[in-house]
């Protein structure tokens, strides 16, 4: 009976995705199996998969080892030993299986190494060690090349990040850039990243990965806070500084100004701190704002399960719930309450905008101070390089200047965050009621809370069906 063998094929990179390399390996391995009178019963293919990177799991390699141990195949045919293993530990795992089953077959197209013999195992260990060193040397050269490109502000290739043209990574994609700016403005106005993610998913924005049903939260956050937006070059996820201590600027068109980008980054970082009172995800405009007129407990929105599109039934109600510690005696149809409160808040903000003429400072007042601190740091570093001061002196003076620089940059980010938030939230006075309800729910709540601290809903009494605005009491700030 012919020995049943498995064919293992692998290639580290398949940029075109056509799998031509593994197909060639398979044909050569099948010819070798025929010459040995072996029956090739299964092909284990790891296309576009590295055997050198430690964190990479080769699924077909693992399946092959499992099948080999279980006796489902009687041997392996590979194009070359380095297709099977470039890490000594992977080779040792394979050798252990051959130790357990001494009659296993092994052959490669390019050389005559047999894992079934002591000499073959010794030779294979030497060959994998050299293959490992070759991969290590190549990895070191590639890393050095990418660092050199980063220091020059050049792009490192790969798919274009969202916001830039796919065919030209240095040119801004106008449609994607507009979507990013709109989302950043929403972030500054109080909208959650989760809401933006859902909207982008529905509109096909953000370049979601193929096959994913839902974009990852961190993927959207990275798009909106990517240093590339302001032109900064990064290396291994960190902003790269040049010899002058300043961020290296990339050779591409920026989407944000420094002030815009720092404001968004500060707003996202601040929200992650989860301050007390931070608004959680809401489904209803007055959730957490409305209170019962009898017991003063917070009133929650409740969906009407009988509502259907086109029906005259109410879509949701506000009710004082016993489950939430309330009295359970007050409830009101949701839509007219929302429209009343929205109308009152917008009118109040229009009248306030008409009489408010206080100018807002558009520039941070300590720019010159930060520039001087950066210059001091550069001078200290250059003085040590030219031997005017010792390393000891440099390390005594430098940390204080760096702390001062970082504190000033944090203050600048906070200033522009508050400025941009004010701009993002300050246009509510120009909204119509329909435009207001087109906004995300977080934005609606921000606008309402800008004018009101609470809304008290008083009981309507028995038999009352008509909406009575006088029973809805806004508590003004």
N, C-alpha and C positions, 0 to 999 in steps of 0.2 A: 504494500500500500504506500502511495506517495506521501511524503511528509508534508503536513499542512503548515504553511508559514504565513506570517503577516509582513506586509511591506510598509515600512515607515518612511514618509517623505516630509521634509520641512524646509522652509526658506524664511529668513529673518525679515525681509522687507519685500512687499509686493505692492509698490506704489500705484500700479495700474489696476490692481485687483482682478487680473485675468487668470491668475494661477497657472501661468505657462511654465514657471520654474519647477513646481512640484509635479506637473504633468510629465515633464521630461524625465525627472527622477523616477517616476513610476514606470515609464516605459523601459528604462534601462534595468530597473530592478526586476521587472517581469521577465525580461530576456535572460537575466542571470538565474532566476528561479527555474526557468525552462531548461537551461543548460545543466542544472543540478538535479533535474527530474523531481523538483518540488512543486507542490500545488499551492499557488498564491490564493488564499481564501479571503483575505481582508486587507484593505489599504487604510492605514492610519495616517491621516494628513493634518499637519499643523502648518497651515499657510499664513505667512505674515506674522510669525511668532518667534520671538527670541529664545534661544536656549542658554544665553549668557546671563540675562537679567534675573536676579534672584527672586524678585517678587512676581514674576510671570509664571502662571500655571499653564502648562501644556496639556490640554485636556486629552488629546489623542495619545500622547506619550503615556499619560497616566492610565488610560484605558488599555493600551498595549501591554504595560507591565502587569495589569490585573488579569488580562486574558492569558498572558504567558504563565503567570503563577497558577492560574486555575486549570491549565492544561487544554484550553480551547484552541491554542495554536502550538506548533512544535518548534518554532524558531522565528528568526527575524532576518529580513533582507533590507538593507539600507544602501543609499548611494555612497555615503561616506560616514566614517565614524563621527565626524563633527556635526553631522546632521542629527545624530542621536543624542550627543552630549557635548557640552562645552563647560560644564561644571563637574569637577571630580565626584561630587556627592551623587549626581545623577548616574554617572558610570558605575559607582559602587552599588547603587540600588539594582542596576541591571545585572551586575556580576553576582549579587546575592541570589537572584532568581536562577542563574545558571548553576550556582553551587547546589541549590535545592533540587534542580532537575538536570543531572549531568548529560543527558542525551539530547539536549536542545541543540538546534542548528543555528548557525550565525554566519552571515556573509555580507560583504560590501562590494560595490562595483569597482571602487577605485583602488583597493588594496586587499591583501590576503591576511586579515587579522581574525583569529578565531577565539572568541571569549570562552570557549569550552576547554582551552588548554592553559596551563600556567604561563607558558611563554607568551601566548596571545594576550592574556590579561595584563602581563607586565608591559608589553608593547602598547596596549591600548591605554593604559594609565599614562605612559609617557606622551602619547599622541594627544590625549585630552588635555594634559597639562600644557603642552605647547599651544593647543587651540585656545585654551583659556587665557594664556598670556597674550596671544594675538588679539583676542577680543578686548582684553583689558587695555592693550596699547591703542587699539582703534578707538575705544571709548574715551581714553584720555585725550587723543588728538581731536576728536569731535567736540568734547567739552571745551578744550582750549580754543578751538575755532569759533564756537558759539560765544564764548566770553569775549574774544577779539571783535566779533561782529557787534556784540552788545556795547562794548566800549566805544565803538565808532558810531553808534546810533543806528546801525543797520538792522533790517528785519532778519529774522532767522528762518523764514520760510514757513511752509505749512498752510493749512486752510486760513482764509482771511477771517479775522475776528469780526463779530457782528458790529456793524457800523461802518465798515469799509467794503469797497467793491471786491467781489470774488475774483475778478480778472485783474485787479490792480490794488494790492494791499495798501498802497500809499495814498489812494484817493478815497475820499469820504463818499459813502452811499447816502444820497440826500434823504431817501425815504427812511432808512434805518436810523440815521442820525436824528431825524425829526422824532421818531418813536422813542429814542433814548432820552432826548431832551424833555419830551412830554412826560415820560415816566419819572425822570428826575424831579420835575416840577411837582408831580403828584407826591413823591416821597417827601419833599419839603413842605407840602400842604397837609401832610398827615396820613396819606394813603399807605396801606401796608404793601410790602413786596408781594405777599400772597395774592392780593387783589390784582396787582399788575401782572403777575405770572398767569393768572387765569385769563385775563384779557388778552395777553400776548398769545396764549395757547389757542384761544378762539380765533384770533386774527392771523395766525400763522407767522408771528414775529419772533425774533430772538434766535433764529437758526436752531430749533430743537433737534436733538440727535435722532437719526433715523430709527424708527421702531418704537420710540418712546411715546406713551400716551399722555404724559404730564411732564412739563419742564421742572427741573430741580430748583428749589428755592435758592441755593447757593449759586446756581448758574446765572439766574437773573440778577442777583446781588452783585456778582462779579462784573457782569456787563455794565451795570450802572455805576460802579466804583473803580473800574479798571484804570490804572495810571496811564495807560495808552491814550485814554480820552483827552488828556491834557498834553500829550506828547512825550511823556516820560518813558524811557527805556527801562525794562525790567530784566532781571536775570534770576532764574529760579524763584520767581514770585515776589522778589524784592526790588524796590526802586534802586537802580544802579547809579552811584555817584561817581563823577570824574575826579581827576587829580585836584581840581579846584574846590572839591567838596560840594559842588552843585550837581543836581540830577542831570544825567546824560539825556539829551533830547533826541528823539527818534526822527528818522527821515520819512515822516508821513504827516498828513494833514490832521491837526487836532480837531476834536469835536467840541470840547469845553474850554472855557477860560480857566485859569488857575482858581479864581474866586468861586466859580460855579462848581468845579469838581471838589474843592475842599469843603464847600458847604454841604454837598450831598454826602460825602464820606463822613463828615461830622454828624450829620443827621442820622445816618445808618448806625454809626457807632453808639450814639446816644440812645437810640431805641433798643439796642442790644442789652443795655444796662438794666432794662426793665424797671424803670422808676415806678414807685407806688402811684397808682392813679392812671397808669398808662392804659389807653383804650385798647381793648382786645378786639378780635374779629366780631363784627356785629352783622345781623341780618336786617335790623330795623333801626330807623333813624333815632328814635327816642329811647332805645334800650340803654339802661343805665342813667338816663336823664330824667325820664318821667317818674313821678311818685304818686302814691295813693293819697287822695284827699282826706281819708279817714285815719289810716294808721301810719302814713308817711313812708311806708316801705317802697323800695324801688319796684316799678312795674315793668314787666317783660312783655315782649311781643310774642304772639302765638299764631301760627299758620292755621288758616281755616282749611281743613282737609277736604271739605266739600266744594271748595272753589275750583272752577275750571275756566280756562281762557274763553272770554266772550260772555260769561255768565254775569248776572247782576249782583251776585253774592259778594260780600266783602272778602278781600284776599287775606287779611290778617286783622287781629284785634290786639289792643293793649289790655292786659288783665293783671290785677293784684292777685298773686298766687299764694295759697296757703303753703305750698311746697317750699317757697322761698321765704317763709316767715311772715307773710302778709295776712291780712284779714280775709281776703278772697271775696270782698263785697263790691269791688269797683271794676268795671270793664268798659271799654269804649271801642268802637270801630276805628281801625288804624288810619285809613287813608285821609279822611277829613281832618283828623288831629295833626297829621304830618303837614298837610297843606297849610293849615292855619299857622302853625309854628314857623314853618319856612317863610311864609309871607311876612309875619311879624319880624323875624330876624333880618330878612333882606331889607325891609323898610327902615328898620333901626340903623342898619349899617349904611344905607344910602344917606339918611339924615346926618349921621356922624361924619361921613366922608365929605359932605357939603360944607361943613363948618371947620373941618380939621385942615390946617395949612402948615403943620409943623414939618419942616424939612428934615429928611433923613440923610445922614452922612453916608455917602456912597463909597468912600475910600477909607481903609483902615489907617489910622493916624500914626502907626508906629512902623511903617514900611522902611523908613530911613534907618531906624534903630536896628531892625533885623538885618538890613543890608550891611551895616557897619559890623555887627557881630560875625556875619559870614566872612567879611573881609579880614577881621581879626584872626579867625581860625585859619584862613589861607596863609596869612603872614606868619603865624606860629609854625605851621607845617613847613613852609618854605625856609624859615630860619633854621629849623632843625636839619633840613636837607643840605643847606649850605654851611652847616657846622657853626652857625652863629650862636646857637644854644644847644645844650645837650638833650638827649632823649629824656633824662630824668626831669629836666626843667619843663620840657614839652608836656610830659604826662602830669605834671603838677598844675599847669595852666590850662591845658586843653579841656578836661572834664567840666570845669566851671563854665567855660564859653559854650560848650556843647549843650549843657543844661539850659543856659540862657537862650540859646537858639531854639531848642525844642519847645521851651515854654512860650516863646514869642510866636512860633509857628502854630502852636495849639490855640493861642489867643486869636491869631489871625483866622484860623479855621472857624472858631466859635463866632467871631464877628460876622464873617460872610454867611455862615449858616443862618444866623438870626436875621441878617439882611435879606437873604434869598427867601427865607421862610415868610418874612413879612410881605415880600413882593408876591409870593405864590398865594398867600392867604388874603391879600388886600384887594383882590379884584372881585370879591363877592358882591359888592354894591352894584356892579354892572350886570349881574345875572338876572335873567328872567326866571319865572317859577319853573318853567319846563326845563330850562338849562340847568337849574339847580338839581332837579330830580334825575338828570342824566349823569350827574357826578357820582363817583364811587361813594358808598355809604360812609366811609371814614371821613371823606371830604365834607359831606353834608353835616356830619356831627361836629366837625371842627368849626364850620360856619355858625351853626346854632350855638355852640358853646362860647363862641366869641361874644355873643350878646346875652345869652341866658346861662344861669347856673343850674336851673332845674325847671321842670314843668309839672305843676300839680294838677291832677285829673280828679275832679270832684264827682261824687255819685250823681247819676241822672235821675234816680227815683224810679218807682215802678211804672210800667206802662209807657215810659218815654221812648219814642222812636226817632224823633227828629233831632238832628245834631244841634246842640246849643253851645256856641263858642264861649258864652259867659261861664261855662263850667270848666273851661280849660284856662288855668291860671299860670302865665309865664312869670318866672322869678328872674328879674333883670339883674345883670351884674352892676 
